């Protein structure tokens, strides 16, 4: 009831809003003043929203991209470890290259390189012993 009464008063009232700036004076109807103020507030809200989206969206996109690369790197890490365990040095080398592509600066990189190298050496030693 109060809302309806206030709207009825605003739309039927003959009052004007007077804005005085120095020697200048502007008189506009109260309803137009309220519509202008609400429109300005709405525009400010949209501008803040778009600025927020422009700043935050690229960060979230980069975060998703980085997480995706980490997941792919971890996948190739698992493949490399399985290949080393199986003694398949060729597959381990291929998977290790993919791991370096996605997570090249990871500390596990050097550990995997040494494990692949040891697996190759063990394979060579086992082949030499088998030929005796």
C-alpha positions in Angstrom: 0.0 0.0 0.0 2.8 2.4 0.9 4.6 1.7 -2.4 1.4 2.1 -4.4 0.6 5.4 -2.6 4.1 6.7 -3.2 4.0 5.9 -6.9 0.5 7.5 -7.1 1.9 10.6 -5.4 5.0 10.8 -7.7 3.1 10.3 -10.9 0.2 12.6 -10.0 2.2 15.3 -8.2 3.1 18.5 -9.9 6.3 19.0 -8.0 9.5 19.8 -9.8 13.1 19.2 -8.8 15.2 22.3 -9.0 19.0 22.0 -9.5 20.9 25.2 -8.9 24.5 25.5 -10.0 25.8 29.1 -9.5 23.7 31.2 -11.9 22.2 28.2 -13.7 19.0 26.7 -12.6 17.4 23.5 -14.0 13.9 22.4 -13.1 12.6 19.0 -14.1 9.6 17.0 -13.0 10.3 14.7 -10.0 9.4 11.5 -12.0 12.0 12.3 -14.7 14.6 13.0 -12.0 13.9 9.6 -10.4 14.1 7.9 -13.7 17.4 9.7 -14.6 18.9 8.8 -11.2 17.9 5.1 -11.5 19.2 5.0 -15.0 22.5 6.4 -13.9 22.8 3.9 -11.1 22.0 1.1 -13.5 24.7 2.3 -15.9 27.2 2.5 -13.1 26.3 -1.0 -12.1 26.8 -2.3 -15.6 30.1 -0.5 -16.0 31.4 -1.9 -12.8 30.2 -5.4 -13.8 31.9 -5.2 -17.2 35.2 -3.9 -15.7 35.1 -6.8 -13.2 34.5 -9.3 -16.0 37.3 -7.8 -18.1 39.8 -8.1 -15.2 38.7 -11.4 -13.7 37.8 -13.4 -16.8 41.3 -13.6 -18.2 42.7 -14.7 -14.9 40.1 -17.5 -14.5 40.8 -18.5 -18.1 44.6 -18.7 -17.5 43.9 -20.6 -14.3 41.9 -23.2 -16.2 44.5 -23.4 -18.9 47.3 -23.9 -16.3 45.3 -26.6 -14.4 44.6 -28.4 -17.7 48.3 -28.5 -18.5 49.2 -29.7 -15.0 46.6 -32.6 -15.4 48.1 -33.6 -18.8 51.6 -33.4 -17.3 50.6 -35.7 -14.4 49.0 -38.1 -16.9 52.3 -38.4 -18.7 54.2 -38.7 -15.4 52.1 -41.8 -14.6 52.7 -43.2 -18.0 56.4 -42.7 -17.7 56.5 -44.3 -14.2 54.5 -47.3 -15.5 56.8 -47.7 -18.5 59.9 -47.5 -16.3 58.4 -50.2 -14.0 57.7 -52.4 -17.0 61.2 -51.8 -18.4 59.9 -50.3 -21.6 62.5 -47.5 -22.0 61.3 -46.4 -25.4 57.8 -45.7 -24.1 59.2 -44.1 -21.0 61.3 -41.8 -23.1 58.3 -40.8 -25.2 56.1 -40.2 -22.2 58.9 -38.3 -20.5 59.2 -35.9 -23.5 55.5 -35.2 -23.2 55.9 -34.7 -19.4 58.6 -32.2 -20.0 56.4 -30.4 -22.5 53.7 -29.8 -19.9 55.7 -29.7 -16.7 59.3 -29.0 -17.8 60.5 -27.2 -14.7 59.1 -29.8 -12.3 61.8 -31.3 -9.9 60.6 -34.8 -10.9 62.0 -34.2 -14.4 65.6 -35.0 -13.4 64.6 -38.0 -11.3 62.7 -39.4 -14.3 65.7 -38.8 -16.5 68.0 -40.7 -14.1 65.5 -43.6 -13.7 65.1 -44.0 -17.5 68.9 -43.9 -17.8 69.3 -46.6 -15.1 66.6 -48.7 -16.8 68.5 -48.5 -20.1 71.8 -49.4 -18.4 70.1 -52.4 -16.6 68.6 -53.5 -19.9 72.0 -53.4 -21.6 73.6 -55.3 -18.7 70.9 -57.9 -18.8 71.2 -58.3 -22.5 75.0 -58.8 -22.2 74.5 -61.3 -19.4 71.9 -63.1 -21.4 74.3 -63.5 -24.4 77.0 -65.3 -22.2 
